[in-house]
Amino acid sequence: MSNEPKCPECSSANSYHDGNLWVCPDCNFEWDQTEAADASESEEQTNTVRDAHGNILNNGDSVTVLKELKVKGSSSGIKAGTKVKGIRIIESDNGHNISCKIDGIGSMYLKSEFVRKA
């Protein structure tokens, strides 16, 4: 039981090898370990956040805003060229995948398509 993989469906550690497949006795799911590894690699690649120029963004990076952005509830906006330090990558359904603090404005959520890595 030292290197048996967990079930991709229910995350159970009770999986066992049966011929060419791995089987989970808890949820009766069967999978090929090589296909599961390929799927997890492609899932990691789809979860990466990229800036407007295609560079991968990570937590703690600094970015520069590419165009003037309007801020709801404020008469001022974020000017093009504003540098933002210490971003955090978040998962969001509405496309705002960067959480940050901007001097003079406060906490904001930005879309990665409007920034470039500094």
N, C-alpha and C positions, 0 to 999 in steps of 0.2 A: 504494500500500500504506500510505498514511499514516493513513486512518481506517477501515480494514476491521476489522470486529469479529472477535473470537476465537470459535471454535466453542464453544457452550455444553456440548457433550458431552465433547469431548476437549481443549479449550483450545488447539487448534492455531491458529496465526496464518496458515495457508495458505488461508483462506476466500475465496470469490469470489462476486460477485453474478450471478445468473442469472434474469432476468425479475423476478418479485416476491419471489423467495426468495434467501437466502444458502445456499451449499453448501460443505461441508467435504470436500475430496478425500481426506483421510486416513481419516475414519471414515464417509464417505458420508451424513452427517447434513444435513438441509435444515431451515431455519427462517426464519420471518418476523421481521425485526428489530424491528418494533413489538410483536409478541407477546412476544419475548424480553425487551424492556425492561419491559413490564408484569409479566412473571413475576418479574424480579429485584426490582422494587419491592415486590411482594407478599411475596416471600421475606424482604426486609429488615424488613418490618412484622411478620412472624411471628416473627422472631428477636429482637425487642425484649423486654426483661424489664420487667415492670410490678410495682409494689408492690400491697398489698392495696386501695388506693384508686384504682388505675388510672394512677398517675403513672409515667412512664418513668424507669427507673434507669440510670445510667451509671457507668463506672469512676470511683472517687474520691468518689462521693457519700457523704453521711452518712445513716444510717437509724436509726429507733427501733423496737425490738422491741415488738410489740403485745400478746403474751400470754406467760405463763411457759412456757418451753421446757425439757424434760428433756434432759440431756446423757448419752449412753451412757458408762458407765465412770466416772461422777462422782456423788458424793452431792449436789452442788449443781447447780442449773440456771441458766438465763438468766432473770432476772426481767423482767417487763413494764416497759417504760419505759427499758430499757437502751439507751444511745446508742452506735452503732457508727460509727466514722469510717473513711473510705478503703476502701470496699468494692471488690471486683473482680468483674465479671460473668464467669461461666464457663458452658460448655456441659456439661450433665450429663444422663444418662439417668434418674436417680432423682429429679429435681425440685429438688435442692439446687443452685441456680444463682447463689449469692452466696458468694464466698470472702472471709473477713475475719479480723481479730484482735480479740478481746474482752479487755479488761483483766481480769486475775485468772483467766482461763480459758485463753486462747491462741488458736491458729488454729482456725477453725470453718468449716463450710459451712452456710448457711442457705437456707431456701426463701423466695422473694420474697413469698409469700402471707401470711407472718407478720411482715412489716415494713412501715413506711411511710417515705416520704422525709422527712427532717428539714429 
